[in-house]
């Protein structure tokens, strides 16, 4: 989430997931529950290409 504007008098509950993922796009899904009240939300993403090999997952 790059922006979220919530009611200060209610609980903050949010779930963000990518669904319907394909080679041409996806849906970003924002869900709340309970008494959460949302004025606005902005979601952003970064597209990354595939790795050449499993060895490239170096996170150190």
C-alpha positions in Angstrom: 0.0 0.0 0.0 1.4 3.4 -0.9 -1.5 5.3 0.7 -4.2 4.5 3.2 -6.7 6.9 4.8 -8.7 5.3 7.6 -11.2 6.4 10.2 -9.3 6.9 13.5 -12.3 5.6 15.6 -12.3 2.1 14.2 -9.9 -0.8 14.0 -7.4 -1.1 11.2 -7.9 -4.5 9.4 -6.6 -4.9 5.8 -5.6 -7.6 3.5 -3.9 -7.1 0.1 -3.4 -9.9 -2.4 -2.6 -10.3 -6.1 -5.2 -12.6 -7.9 -5.8 -13.7 -11.4 -2.1 -13.5 -12.2 -1.2 -14.0 -15.9 1.6 -13.0 -18.3 -0.4 -9.9 -19.3 -1.7 -8.7 -15.9 -3.2 -9.3 -12.5 -5.8 -7.9 -10.1 -4.8 -6.2 -6.8 -7.5 -7.0 -4.2 -7.9 -4.9 -1.1 -10.2 -6.3 1.6 -11.3 -5.2 5.1 -13.6 -6.7 7.7 -15.2 -5.8 11.0 -15.8 -2.1 11.6 -12.8 -0.8 9.6 -13.8 2.3 7.7 -11.7 3.3 4.7 -11.7 6.7 2.9 -9.1 5.8 0.2 -6.4 3.3 -0.6 -3.6 3.4 -3.2 -1.9 0.2 -4.2 1.3 0.1 -6.2 3.6 -2.6 -7.6 6.9 -3.3 -9.2 7.1 -5.7 -12.2 10.2 -7.9 -12.2 11.4 -10.3 -14.9 12.2 -13.9 -14.3 15.4 -15.2 -12.9 18.0 -16.9 -15.1 18.4 -19.6 -12.4 17.5 -20.5 -8.9 21.0 -19.5 -7.7 20.1 -15.8 -8.2 17.9 -15.6 -5.1 20.8 -14.1 -3.1 19.2 -11.8 -0.5 22.3 -11.2 1.6 
